[in-house]
């Protein structure tokens, strides 16, 4: 009888914690990441839209948390996502289910083994030997090595798709006579075998690889329904209550947005600096920041735009939504120490403030201030999406 993974409700906390630490990404976004950045990402081959990836993630999460079977997992999936998976191929669905659950349980076993290193300092691979045993696992059967051996940097199960091998631990007495003198030269399938890490899900950017965090923010910006919700929060004049993840979507909107490039007439000083009477809004704002010595004269429009966008991905970012005379906006803010030295001018002030306009779906401005009181923000009518500890506003 073929062996299949089924979710088990027996002490699944560690497996669930590992699984929920993944950030969902569409297939193309995941494949664009470096190997290191992929470690805490969740993707499914063939799913190019975030809502479908999230649906798959939620279904697998339920299977882990509730001990659901493969059939229950399959029933949770919409026809839309099953069509995207090759017409709901039973083999493909089974592979997705088995591989993800085995990865989660493997992570749980690894964490338990890692916590018991002193009491059980030897690790081994428990391989199921039957007609379905893979060549990879067959060659690794019986391996027992010290927990700190370099072998375990690349051979934590699962070792391939639908892998049935499990990590086991031994006390020094149990390992005596079993220790492998020279581990086999058998690599796992590409993309498998690395230690899963100790991380749990976190809403803090600093807890993720910067490349993965930026990819996640860009992906969040693709949801029109989420953008509509953020606009409603901005229009609520501080009365609405955001949910804990609204700030992530807002940061994604800002991070993915271009600066407004509508052409406009320039003031005399701007025109003298740029050598023309009209320029894009991006160029005009940059000229003003240079004249105010907030950014260095060598700053290019592309650098200024990038600095404004990347504020949204900073670990200490503040995120707020409010309505001004021109309409509802999102704003992000960081201490100006976050700006790169290649851009930061001598009179930039203490805080860098960036505004995203719902009206134009672009960045409207980015500038520095020496005190929050100088910002044109209706503090009493502002909806805070993320308010870091460093921030004290005039309304406090």
C-alpha positions in Angstrom: 0.0 0.0 0.0 1.5 3.4 -0.9 2.4 5.6 2.1 0.7 8.9 2.4 1.0 11.8 4.8 -2.0 12.6 6.9 -2.1 15.5 9.3 -2.1 14.4 12.9 -3.4 16.6 15.8 -0.8 15.1 18.2 1.3 18.0 19.5 1.3 19.9 16.3 2.2 23.3 17.8 5.8 23.4 16.6 4.9 22.3 13.1 2.1 24.9 12.9 4.4 27.6 14.2 7.0 26.9 11.5 4.3 26.7 8.8 2.8 30.0 9.8 6.2 31.7 9.7 6.1 31.6 5.9 5.2 34.7 3.8 3.0 33.8 0.8 4.3 34.8 -2.6 3.1 34.1 -6.2 5.2 31.7 -8.2 7.0 34.4 -10.3 7.9 36.5 -7.2 9.3 33.4 -5.4 11.4 32.3 -8.3 13.0 35.8 -8.5 14.3 35.6 -5.0 17.8 34.4 -4.0 18.1 31.0 -2.3 18.7 32.6 1.1 15.6 34.9 0.8 13.4 31.9 -0.1 13.8 30.2 3.2 10.7 31.7 4.8 8.6 32.0 1.7 5.6 29.9 0.8 4.7 29.4 -2.9 3.0 26.8 -5.0 4.2 26.2 -8.6 1.7 27.6 -11.1 -0.1 30.0 -8.8 0.6 33.5 -10.0 -1.9 35.4 -7.9 -1.5 36.1 -4.2 -5.1 35.3 -3.2 -4.8 31.8 -4.7 -1.5 31.2 -2.8 -3.2 32.5 0.4 -6.1 30.1 -0.2 -3.6 27.1 -0.5 -1.8 28.3 2.6 -5.0 28.5 4.6 -6.1 25.1 3.5 -2.8 23.5 4.5 -2.8 25.4 7.8 -6.2 24.0 8.6 -5.0 20.5 7.8 -2.1 20.9 10.2 -4.2 22.6 13.0 -7.2 20.3 12.8 -5.6 17.1 11.8 -7.5 17.0 8.5 -7.1 14.3 5.8 -6.1 14.8 2.2 -9.8 14.6 1.1 -10.7 17.3 3.6 -7.9 19.5 2.3 -9.0 19.0 -1.3 -12.6 19.9 -0.4 -11.4 23.2 1.0 -10.0 24.3 -2.4 -12.1 26.3 -4.8 -12.6 25.2 -8.4 -10.5 28.2 -9.5 -7.4 27.1 -7.6 -7.9 23.4 -8.6 -8.1 24.5 -12.3 -4.9 26.4 -11.8 -3.3 23.2 -10.5 -3.7 21.3 -13.8 -7.4 20.5 -13.6 -7.2 19.3 -10.0 -4.8 16.4 -10.8 -5.0 14.1 -7.9 -1.3 13.3 -8.0 -0.3 16.9 -8.0 -2.7 17.8 -5.2 -1.4 14.9 -3.2 2.2 16.0 -3.8 1.5 19.5 -2.6 -0.4 18.2 0.5 2.2 15.6 1.4 5.3 17.8 0.8 4.0 20.8 2.8 2.8 18.8 5.7 5.9 16.7 5.8 8.0 19.9 5.7 6.0 21.3 8.6 6.4 18.1 10.7 10.0 17.9 9.7 10.5 21.5 11.0 8.7 20.5 14.3 11.0 17.5 14.7 14.1 19.6 14.0 13.1 22.1 16.6 12.4 19.4 19.2 15.8 17.8 18.4 17.6 21.2 18.5 16.2 21.8 22.0 17.4 18.4 23.2 21.0 18.6 21.9 22.5 18.2 25.4 20.4 15.3 26.5 20.4 13.6 23.0 23.5 14.8 21.2 23.2 12.4 18.2 20.8 12.6 15.3 19.9 10.0 12.7 17.6 9.4 9.7 14.7 7.0 10.1 14.0 5.8 6.5 11.0 3.8 5.5 12.3 0.9 3.5 9.8 -0.6 1.0 9.1 -0.5 -2.7 8.6 3.3 -2.8 11.8 4.3 -1.0 13.6 6.9 -3.1 17.3 6.4 -4.2 18.1 9.5 -2.1 16.7 8.1 1.2 17.9 4.5 0.5 21.5 5.8 0.2 21.1 7.6 3.5 19.4 4.9 5.5 21.1 4.3 8.9 23.0 7.5 9.1 23.8 8.5 12.8 26.0 11.5 13.4 26.7 14.1 16.1 24.0 16.9 16.1 26.7 19.5 15.3 28.1 17.6 12.3 28.1 19.6 9.0 26.0 16.9 7.4 22.9 18.3 9.1 23.3 21.7 7.4 22.0 20.0 4.2 20.2 16.9 5.3 17.2 17.7 7.5 14.1 15.9 6.2 12.2 16.1 4.0 14.9 15.4 1.4 12.6 15.4 -1.7 8.9 15.6 -2.7 6.7 13.3 -0.6 9.7 12.3 1.5 8.8 9.8 4.3 12.2 10.0 6.1 12.2 11.5 9.6 14.8 13.0 11.9 15.4 11.0 15.1 17.6 11.6 18.1 19.8 9.4 20.3 21.4 9.7 23.7 25.2 9.0 23.8 24.5 5.5 25.1 21.9 4.8 22.3 24.3 6.0 19.6 27.2 3.9 20.7 28.1 1.4 18.0 25.7 3.2 15.4 27.7 6.3 14.6 28.5 6.7 10.9 32.2 7.1 10.3 31.8 8.7 6.9 28.4 10.0 5.7 27.3 9.0 2.2 27.9 11.5 -0.6 24.2 11.7 -1.4 22.7 15.2 -1.7 19.0 15.8 -1.3 16.8 17.0 -4.1 17.5 20.7 -4.9 15.5 22.9 -2.6 15.3 20.4 0.2 17.4 19.5 3.3 18.2 22.8 4.8 17.5 23.3 8.5 14.1 25.1 8.8 15.2 27.7 11.3 13.8 28.8 14.7 11.6 31.6 13.4 7.9 32.1 14.0 5.7 34.4 12.0 6.3 38.0 12.8 4.8 41.3 11.7 8.2 42.9 12.1 10.3 43.5 8.9 13.6 43.0 10.7 12.7 39.3 11.3 12.7 38.5 7.6 15.3 38.6 4.9 15.1 42.1 3.3 14.7 40.7 -0.2 11.8 38.5 0.9 10.1 41.3 2.8 10.3 43.7 -0.2 8.9 41.0 -2.5 6.0 40.4 0.0 5.2 44.1 0.1 5.2 44.4 -3.7 2.8 41.4 -3.8 0.4 42.9 -1.2 0.0 46.0 -3.4 -1.7 43.9 -6.2 -5.0 43.6 -4.3 -7.6 46.2 -5.4 -10.0 45.1 -2.6 -7.3 45.8 0.0 -6.6 49.2 -1.5 -10.4 50.0 -1.2 -10.3 49.1 2.5 -7.3 51.3 3.1 -9.0 54.2 1.5 -12.0 53.7 3.8 -9.7 53.7 6.8 -8.2 57.0 5.5 -11.7 58.5 5.1 -12.9 57.4 8.5 -11.1 60.4 10.2 -9.7 58.2 12.9 -12.9 56.4 13.7 -12.2 53.0 12.0 -10.3 50.3 13.7 -7.6 48.7 11.5 -6.8 45.0 11.7 -3.3 43.9 12.6 -2.2 43.3 9.0 -3.6 46.5 7.4 -0.3 48.2 7.8 1.4 45.6 5.8 -0.9 46.2 2.8 -0.5 49.9 3.2 3.3 49.6 3.3 3.0 47.5 0.2 1.0 50.2 -1.6 3.6 52.8 -0.8 6.5 50.5 -1.6 5.2 49.6 -5.1 3.9 53.1 -6.1 5.8 55.3 -8.5 6.3 59.0 -7.8 3.9 61.3 -9.6 5.3 62.3 -13.0 2.7 64.8 -14.1 4.3 67.8 -15.7 4.0 71.1 -14.0 5.4 74.7 -14.1 8.4 75.4 -11.9 9.0 78.3 -9.6 12.0 80.6 -10.3 14.5 78.8 -8.0 13.4 75.4 -9.2 13.7 76.5 -12.9 17.1 78.0 -12.3 18.3 74.7 -10.7 16.9 72.5 -13.4 17.5 74.8 -16.4 13.9 74.6 -17.6 10.5 76.1 -16.9 8.5 72.9 -16.7 9.3 69.5 -15.2 7.6 66.4 -13.8 6.3 66.4 -10.2 9.1 64.1 -9.3 11.8 66.5 -10.6 10.1 69.5 -9.0 9.9 67.8 -5.5 13.5 66.7 -5.8 14.6 70.3 -6.8 12.8 71.7 -3.7 14.5 69.1 -1.4 17.9 70.1 -2.9 17.3 73.8 -2.5 16.3 73.1 1.1 19.5 71.0 1.6 17.4 68.1 2.7 19.1 65.9 0.0 22.5 66.2 -1.6 22.8 68.0 -5.0 24.0 64.8 -6.6 20.8 63.0 -5.9 19.1 61.8 -9.1 15.3 61.6 -9.5 15.6 57.8 -9.5 17.4 57.8 -6.2 15.0 60.3 -4.6 12.0 58.1 -5.7 13.7 54.9 -4.4 14.4 56.5 -1.0 10.8 57.6 -0.7 9.5 54.1 -1.6 11.9 52.2 0.6 10.8 54.0 3.7 7.8 51.7 3.6 10.1 48.6 3.9 12.1 50.0 6.8 11.8 48.0 10.1 11.0 51.1 12.1 8.4 52.6 9.7 5.3 54.4 11.0 2.2 54.0 8.9 -0.9 56.2 9.0 -4.0 57.0 7.0 -5.9 60.3 7.0 -7.8 62.7 4.7 -6.3 66.1 3.6 -7.8 68.8 1.4 -6.7 66.9 -1.8 -8.3 63.7 -0.6 -7.5 60.5 1.3 -3.8 59.5 1.7 -1.5 57.0 3.2 1.7 58.2 4.9 4.9 56.5 6.0 7.6 58.0 8.2 11.0 57.0 9.6 13.8 58.8 11.5 16.1 60.4 8.9 18.9 58.3 10.1 17.4 55.6 7.9 18.2 57.6 4.8 21.4 56.5 2.9 24.5 58.8 3.4 24.6 59.2 -0.4 21.3 61.1 -0.4 20.9 62.6 3.1 21.5 66.4 3.2 22.8 68.5 6.1 19.4 70.1 6.8 17.1 67.1 6.4 15.7 67.3 10.0 14.7 64.4 12.2 11.9 62.7 10.3 11.4 61.7 6.7 7.7 61.8 5.7 6.3 60.2 2.5 2.7 60.6 1.2 0.8 58.3 -1.1 -2.3 59.7 -2.9 -5.3 57.5 -3.5 -6.5 59.9 -6.1 -3.4 59.4 -8.4 -2.2 56.1 -7.0 1.3 57.6 -6.8 3.6 59.1 -4.3 2.7 62.7 -3.9 5.7 64.0 -1.9 8.6 63.0 0.4 10.4 65.4 2.7 12.1 65.9 6.0 10.9 67.9 9.1 12.6 68.8 12.3 9.5 68.3 14.4 6.2 66.5 13.9 4.3 69.6 14.6 5.4 71.0 11.3 3.6 68.2 9.4 0.2 69.0 7.9 -1.5 66.0 9.6 -4.8 66.1 11.4 -3.5 64.1 14.3 -6.9 63.8 16.1 -8.5 62.4 12.9 -5.7 60.0 11.9 -6.0 56.2 11.7 -2.8 54.6 12.9 -2.0 51.4 11.1 1.5 51.0 12.7 2.8 53.2 15.4 6.4 52.2 16.5 7.7 52.8 20.0 10.0 55.7 18.9 7.1 57.9 17.8 5.4 60.4 20.0 2.9 62.7 18.2 1.7 66.2 19.1 -1.7 64.7 20.1 -0.2 62.5 22.8 
